[in-house]
Each structure stands twice: as structure tokens, then as C-alpha cells.
């Protein structure tokens, strides 16, 4: 909103409307639970990544590659 629209709105708003708008602004500024939501989103992302990793690691091509890598590392020359 521009400064003029704020001025017009404040002039037209009743006391009850101003009180309601102030409560809405206070509620919007409250960040209670924001960290919990961020942890929830991070947990979902980690579970998704673990699922993709499990699918990739159980594929036959990747398993054979890993077996060759470990076998090569364990062979003594």
C-alpha cells in the first residue's frame, strides 16, 4: 500500500477495524512454530533423499560397481 492509501484507509477504518487489523498484523509477525515447521520440511527432504539413495544403491549396476571398487581396494599387489 502507498502512503496515501494507508492514510485513506486509516481515516475510513472504525476503531474495531483498526483493532482487528492490529491483531492480524501481530499474528502475522508471530513466528511461533516456524522452527518446528522448518525441521519438518528438512526431515521430509532427508527422507526423500534417503529413498532415492536406497533405490540407486539397490540397482544391479551400482551394486556391481561397488563390489568391483571394494574388491580392487582389498586386493594386495
The first five atom37 places (N, CA, C, CB, O) and aatype in JSON, in Angstrom:
{
  "aatype": [20, 20, 20, 20, 20, 20, 20, 20, 20, 20, 20, 20, 20, 20, 20, 20, 20, 20, 20, 20, 20, 20, 20, 20, 20, 20, 20, 20, 20, 20, 20, 20, 20, 20, 20, 20, 20, 20, 20, 20, 20, 20, 20, 20, 20, 20, 20, 20, 20, 20, 20, 20, 20, 20, 20, 20, 20, 20, 20, 20, 20, 20, 20, 20, 20, 20, 20, 20, 20, 20, 20, 20, 20, 20, 20, 20, 20],
  "atom_mask": [
    [1, 1, 1, 1, 1],
    [1, 1, 1, 1, 1],
    [1, 1, 1, 1, 1],
    [1, 1, 1, 1, 1],
    [1, 1, 1, 1, 1],
    [1, 1, 1, 1, 1],
    [1, 1, 1, 1, 1],
    [1, 1, 1, 1, 1],
    [1, 1, 1, 1, 1],
    [1, 1, 1, 1, 1],
    [1, 1, 1, 1, 1],
    [1, 1, 1, 1, 1],
    [1, 1, 1, 1, 1],
    [1, 1, 1, 1, 1],
    [1, 1, 1, 1, 1],
    [1, 1, 1, 1, 1],
    [1, 1, 1, 1, 1],
    [1, 1, 1, 1, 1],
    [1, 1, 1, 1, 1],
    [1, 1, 1, 1, 1],
    [1, 1, 1, 1, 1],
    [1, 1, 1, 1, 1],
    [1, 1, 1, 1, 1],
    [1, 1, 1, 1, 1],
    [1, 1, 1, 1, 1],
    [1, 1, 1, 1, 1],
    [1, 1, 1, 1, 1],
    [1, 1, 1, 1, 1],
    [1, 1, 1, 1, 1],
    [1, 1, 1, 1, 1],
    [1, 1, 1, 1, 1],
    [1, 1, 1, 1, 1],
    [1, 1, 1, 1, 1],
    [1, 1, 1, 1, 1],
    [1, 1, 1, 1, 1],
    [1, 1, 1, 1, 1],
    [1, 1, 1, 1, 1],
    [1, 1, 1, 1, 1],
    [1, 1, 1, 1, 1],
    [1, 1, 1, 1, 1],
    [1, 1, 1, 1, 1],
    [1, 1, 1, 1, 1],
    [1, 1, 1, 1, 1],
    [1, 1, 1, 1, 1],
    [1, 1, 1, 1, 1],
    [1, 1, 1, 1, 1],
    [1, 1, 1, 1, 1],
    [1, 1, 1, 1, 1],
    [1, 1, 1, 1, 1],
    [1, 1, 1, 1, 1],
    [1, 1, 1, 1, 1],
    [1, 1, 1, 1, 1],
    [1, 1, 1, 1, 1],
    [1, 1, 1, 1, 1],
    [1, 1, 1, 1, 1],
    [1, 1, 1, 1, 1],
    [1, 1, 1, 1, 1],
    [1, 1, 1, 1, 1],
    [1, 1, 1, 1, 1],
    [1, 1, 1, 1, 1],
    [1, 1, 1, 1, 1],
    [1, 1, 1, 1, 1],
    [1, 1, 1, 1, 1],
    [1, 1, 1, 1, 1],
    [1, 1, 1, 1, 1],
    [1, 1, 1, 1, 1],
    [1, 1, 1, 1, 1],
    [1, 1, 1, 1, 1],
    [1, 1, 1, 1, 1],
    [1, 1, 1, 1, 1],
    [1, 1, 1, 1, 1],
    [1, 1, 1, 1, 1],
    [1, 1, 1, 1, 1],
    [1, 1, 1, 1, 1],
    [1, 1, 1, 1, 1],
    [1, 1, 1, 1, 1],
    [1, 1, 1, 1, 1]
  ],
  "atom_positions": [
    [[0.84, -1.18, 0.0], [0.0, 0.0, 0.0], [0.88, 1.24, 0.0], [-0.95, 0.0, 1.21], [1.96, 1.26, 0.6]],
    [[0.4, 2.25, -0.67], [1.14, 3.51, -0.67], [0.8, 4.29, 0.58], [0.82, 4.33, -1.94], [-0.12, 3.94, 1.31]],
    [[1.54, 5.36, 0.81], [1.3, 6.19, 1.99], [-0.1, 6.81, 1.92], [2.37, 7.3, 2.11], [-0.78, 6.91, 2.94]],
    [[-0.52, 7.23, 0.73], [-1.85, 7.83, 0.58], [-2.94, 6.8, 0.89], [-2.04, 8.39, -0.85], [-3.91, 7.12, 1.57]],
    [[-2.79, 5.58, 0.39], [-3.81, 4.57, 0.65], [-3.84, 4.21, 2.13], [-3.55, 3.32, -0.18], [-4.91, 3.93, 2.67]],
    [[-2.68, 4.22, 2.8], [-2.67, 4.0, 4.25], [-3.44, 5.1, 4.96], [-1.23, 3.92, 4.78], [-4.21, 4.84, 5.88]],
    [[-3.23, 6.33, 4.54], [-3.88, 7.47, 5.17], [-5.39, 7.39, 4.97], [-3.34, 8.79, 4.6], [-6.15, 7.6, 5.92]],
    [[-5.83, 7.09, 3.76], [-7.27, 6.98, 3.47], [-7.87, 5.83, 4.25], [-7.51, 6.79, 1.96], [-8.95, 5.96, 4.84]],
    [[-7.18, 4.71, 4.26], [-7.7, 3.55, 4.99], [-7.81, 3.85, 6.48], [-6.81, 2.33, 4.76], [-8.81, 3.49, 7.1]],
    [[-6.8, 4.49, 7.05], [-6.84, 4.82, 8.47], [-7.97, 5.79, 8.79], [-5.51, 5.41, 8.92], [-8.59, 5.71, 9.85]],
    [[-8.24, 6.7, 7.87], [-9.31, 7.67, 8.1], [-10.68, 7.01, 8.03], [-9.23, 8.79, 7.08], [-11.59, 7.41, 8.76]],
    [[-10.84, 6.01, 7.18], [-12.14, 5.36, 7.0], [-12.38, 4.21, 7.96], [-12.25, 4.86, 5.6], [-13.53, 3.84, 8.21]],
    [[-11.33, 3.67, 8.49], [-11.46, 2.49, 9.35], [-12.06, 2.88, 10.69], [-10.1, 1.81, 9.55], [-11.72, 3.91, 11.26]],
    [[-12.95, 2.03, 11.18], [-13.5, 2.25, 12.52], [-12.51, 1.75, 13.54], [-14.87, 1.54, 12.68], [-11.51, 1.12, 13.2]],
    [[-12.78, 2.03, 14.78], [-11.9, 1.58, 15.86], [-11.84, 0.06, 15.89], [-12.37, 2.13, 17.22], [-10.77, -0.51, 16.13]],
    [[-12.96, -0.6, 15.66], [-12.98, -2.06, 15.66], [-12.14, -2.62, 14.52], [-14.42, -2.58, 15.56], [-11.43, -3.61, 14.69]],
    [[-12.23, -1.98, 13.36], [-11.43, -2.44, 12.21], [-9.95, -2.25, 12.49], [-11.83, -1.69, 10.93], [-9.14, -3.11, 12.16]],
    [[-9.59, -1.11, 13.09], [-8.19, -0.87, 13.41], [-7.69, -1.89, 14.43], [-8.01, 0.56, 13.95], [-6.56, -2.36, 14.32]],
    [[-8.53, -2.22, 15.41], [-8.15, -3.23, 16.39], [-7.97, -4.59, 15.72], [-9.21, -3.32, 17.52], [-7.02, -5.32, 16.02]],
    [[-8.89, -4.93, 14.82], [-8.8, -6.21, 14.11], [-7.54, -6.25, 13.24], [-10.06, -6.43, 13.23], [-6.83, -7.26, 13.22]],
    [[-7.27, -5.18, 12.52], [-6.07, -5.12, 11.68], [-4.8, -5.22, 12.52], [-6.05, -3.84, 10.86], [-3.83, -5.85, 12.1]],
    [[-4.8, -4.61, 13.69], [-3.64, -4.69, 14.56], [-3.43, -6.12, 15.05], [-3.8, -3.73, 15.75], [-2.3, -6.59, 15.14]],
    [[-4.53, -6.82, 15.38], [-4.42, -8.22, 15.81], [-3.9, -9.11, 14.68], [-5.78, -8.74, 16.31], [-3.09, -10.0, 14.91]],
    [[-4.37, -8.86, 13.46], [-3.91, -9.64, 12.3], [-2.42, -9.39, 12.06], [-4.72, -9.29, 11.04], [-1.67, -10.32, 11.79]],
    [[-2.01, -8.14, 12.16], [-0.59, -7.81, 11.96], [0.27, -8.45, 13.04], [-0.38, -6.28, 11.96], [1.35, -8.95, 12.76]],
    [[-0.21, -8.44, 14.29], [0.54, -9.09, 15.37], [0.64, -10.59, 15.14], [-0.12, -8.82, 16.73], [1.69, -11.19, 15.37]],
    [[-0.46, -11.21, 14.69], [-0.45, -12.66, 14.44], [0.49, -12.99, 13.29], [-1.88, -13.17, 14.12], [1.17, -14.02, 13.32]],
    [[0.54, -12.14, 12.28], [1.43, -12.39, 11.14], [2.89, -12.24, 11.54], [1.1, -11.43, 9.98], [3.76, -12.9, 10.97]],
    [[3.17, -11.38, 12.51], [4.55, -11.17, 12.94], [5.02, -12.26, 13.89], [4.68, -9.81, 13.61], [6.22, -12.44, 14.09]],
    [[4.08, -12.99, 14.49], [4.44, -14.05, 15.43], [5.02, -15.23, 14.67], [3.2, -14.49, 16.27], [4.39, -15.76, 13.76]],
    [[6.23, -15.65, 15.05], [6.9, -16.76, 14.37], [6.91, -18.03, 15.21], [8.32, -16.37, 14.01], [7.75, -18.91, 14.99]],
    [[6.0, -18.13, 16.15], [5.92, -19.32, 16.98], [5.64, -20.53, 16.1], [4.82, -19.17, 18.07], [4.71, -20.51, 15.3]],
    [[6.44, -21.56, 16.24], [6.26, -22.76, 15.44], [7.0, -22.75, 14.11], [4.82, -22.98, 15.18], [7.0, -23.75, 13.4]],
    [[7.64, -21.64, 13.76], [8.35, -21.57, 12.48], [9.52, -22.54, 12.45], [8.84, -20.14, 12.22], [9.77, -23.18, 11.44]],
    [[10.22, -22.64, 13.56], [11.38, -23.55, 13.6], [10.91, -24.99, 13.49], [12.2, -23.34, 14.9], [11.54, -25.8, 12.81]],
    [[9.81, -25.31, 14.16], [9.27, -26.66, 14.07], [8.88, -27.0, 12.64], [8.05, -26.82, 14.99], [9.14, -28.11, 12.17]],
    [[8.28, -26.06, 11.93], [7.92, -26.29, 10.53], [9.16, -26.47, 9.68], [7.07, -25.12, 10.0], [9.18, -27.32, 8.78]],
    [[10.2, -25.69, 9.95], [11.44, -25.84, 9.18], [12.06, -27.21, 9.41], [12.43, -24.73, 9.56], [12.56, -27.83, 8.47]],
    [[12.04, -27.69, 10.66], [12.55, -29.03, 10.94], [11.72, -30.09, 10.24], [12.57, -29.29, 12.45], [12.25, -31.08, 9.75]],
    [[10.41, -29.89, 10.18], [9.53, -30.84, 9.5], [9.84, -30.92, 8.02], [8.08, -30.45, 9.69], [9.91, -32.01, 7.45]],
    [[10.04, -29.78, 7.38], [10.36, -29.75, 5.95], [11.73, -30.38, 5.71], [10.35, -28.29, 5.41], [11.91, -31.13, 4.75]],
    [[12.68, -30.09, 6.58], [14.02, -30.67, 6.45], [13.97, -32.19, 6.62], [14.97, -30.06, 7.48], [14.66, -32.92, 5.91]],
    [[13.15, -32.66, 7.56], [13.02, -34.1, 7.76], [12.41, -34.77, 6.54], [12.16, -34.39, 9.0], [12.86, -35.84, 6.13]],
    [[11.39, -34.15, 5.96], [10.79, -34.71, 4.74], [11.79, -34.76, 3.6], [9.56, -33.89, 4.33], [11.83, -35.73, 2.84]],
    [[12.59, -33.72, 3.47], [13.61, -33.71, 2.41], [14.64, -34.81, 2.64], [14.31, -32.33, 2.36], [15.06, -35.48, 1.7]],
    [[15.04, -35.01, 3.9], [16.02, -36.06, 4.2], [15.46, -37.44, 3.92], [16.47, -35.96, 5.67], [16.17, -38.31, 3.41]],
    [[14.19, -37.66, 4.25], [13.56, -38.96, 3.98], [13.47, -39.19, 2.47], [12.16, -39.03, 4.62], [13.7, -40.3, 1.99]],
    [[13.13, -38.15, 1.72], [13.07, -38.28, 0.26], [14.43, -38.61, -0.32], [12.55, -36.99, -0.36], [14.55, -39.46, -1.2]],
    [[15.47, -37.93, 0.17], [16.82, -38.2, -0.31], [17.24, -39.63, 0.04], [17.82, -37.19, 0.28], [17.86, -40.31, -0.78]],
    [[16.9, -40.09, 1.24], [17.24, -41.46, 1.65], [16.53, -42.48, 0.76], [16.87, -41.69, 3.12], [17.1, -43.51, 0.42]],
    [[15.29, -42.18, 0.38], [14.56, -43.08, -0.51], [15.21, -43.18, -1.87], [13.13, -42.62, -0.67], [15.35, -44.27, -2.42]],
    [[15.62, -42.04, -2.42], [16.3, -42.04, -3.72], [17.63, -42.77, -3.62], [16.52, -40.59, -4.22], [17.99, -43.55, -4.51]],
    [[18.36, -42.53, -2.55], [19.64, -43.2, -2.35], [19.46, -44.72, -2.23], [20.33, -42.65, -1.09], [20.27, -45.48, -2.76]],
    [[18.42, -45.15, -1.54], [18.17, -46.59, -1.4], [17.86, -47.22, -2.75], [17.01, -46.83, -0.43], [18.31, -48.33, -3.03]],
    [[17.09, -46.53, -3.57], [16.77, -47.07, -4.91], [18.02, -47.16, -5.76], [15.7, -46.19, -5.61], [18.23, -48.14, -6.47]],
    [[18.85, -46.12, -5.7], [20.08, -46.11, -6.51], [21.03, -47.22, -6.06], [20.78, -44.74, -6.43], [21.61, -47.92, -6.88]],
    [[21.2, -47.36, -4.75], [22.16, -48.34, -4.24], [21.71, -49.78, -4.43], [22.42, -48.09, -2.79], [22.54, -50.69, -4.42]],
    [[20.42, -50.02, -4.61], [19.94, -51.38, -4.82], [19.87, -51.76, -6.29], [18.58, -51.56, -4.18], [19.49, -52.88, -6.62]],
    [[20.22, -50.85, -7.17], [20.21, -51.2, -8.59], [21.41, -52.11, -8.9], [20.25, -49.9, -9.48], [22.49, -51.93, -8.32]],
    [[21.24, -53.07, -9.8], [22.32, -54.02, -10.1], [23.6, -53.36, -10.62], [21.84, -55.03, -11.11], [24.7, -53.79, -10.27]],
    [[23.46, -52.34, -11.43], [24.65, -51.67, -11.98], [25.48, -51.03, -10.87], [24.24, -50.6, -13.0], [26.71, -51.16, -10.86]],
    [[24.83, -50.35, -9.97], [25.56, -49.68, -8.89], [26.15, -50.71, -7.94], [24.64, -48.72, -8.14], [27.26, -50.52, -7.44]],
    [[25.42, -51.79, -7.67], [25.95, -52.84, -6.79], [27.21, -53.48, -7.38], [24.88, -53.92, -6.55], [28.18, -53.71, -6.66]],
    [[27.2, -53.76, -8.66], [28.4, -54.35, -9.27], [29.56, -53.36, -9.25], [28.11, -54.79, -10.72], [30.71, -53.76, -9.05]],
    [[29.28, -52.09, -9.46], [30.31, -51.08, -9.4], [30.92, -51.01, -8.0], [29.75, -49.71, -9.81], [32.14, -50.9, -7.85]],
    [[30.08, -51.06, -6.98], [30.58, -51.01, -5.61], [31.38, -52.26, -5.26], [29.41, -50.86, -4.64], [32.4, -52.17, -4.56]],
    [[30.95, -53.44, -5.73], [31.68, -54.68, -5.47], [33.05, -54.62, -6.12], [30.88, -55.9, -5.98], [34.04, -55.01, -5.51]],
    [[33.13, -54.14, -7.35], [34.41, -54.01, -8.04], [35.32, -53.01, -7.32], [34.2, -53.57, -9.5], [36.52, -53.23, -7.21]],
    [[34.75, -51.93, -6.84], [35.52, -50.91, -6.14], [36.09, -51.47, -4.84], [34.65, -49.68, -5.85], [37.27, -51.27, -4.56]],
    [[35.29, -52.17, -4.06], [35.75, -52.74, -2.8], [36.75, -53.86, -3.06], [34.57, -53.26, -1.98], [37.76, -53.96, -2.36]],
    [[36.49, -54.7, -4.05], [37.41, -55.79, -4.38], [38.77, -55.25, -4.8], [36.83, -56.67, -5.5], [39.8, -55.76, -4.37]],
    [[38.76, -54.22, -5.62], [40.01, -53.61, -6.05], [40.77, -52.99, -4.9], [39.74, -52.57, -7.11], [42.0, -53.03, -4.87]],
    [[40.06, -52.44, -3.96], [40.72, -51.81, -2.81], [41.3, -52.85, -1.86], [39.73, -50.91, -2.05], [42.3, -52.58, -1.19]],
    [[40.69, -54.04, -1.79], [41.14, -55.06, -0.85], [42.23, -55.95, -1.43], [39.98, -55.9, -0.41], [42.89, -56.67, -0.68]],
    [[42.43, -55.93, -2.74], [43.47, -56.78, -3.34], [44.85, -56.22, -3.01], [43.29, -56.88, -4.87], [45.1, -55.02, -3.08]],
    [[45.72, -57.14, -2.64], [47.1, -56.71, -2.37], [47.96, -57.04, -3.57], [47.67, -57.41, -1.08], [47.87, -58.13, -4.15]],
    [[48.77, -56.14, -3.93], [49.69, -56.38, -5.05], [51.06, -56.71, -4.57], [49.76, -55.18, -5.96], [51.96, -56.95, -5.37]]
  ]
}
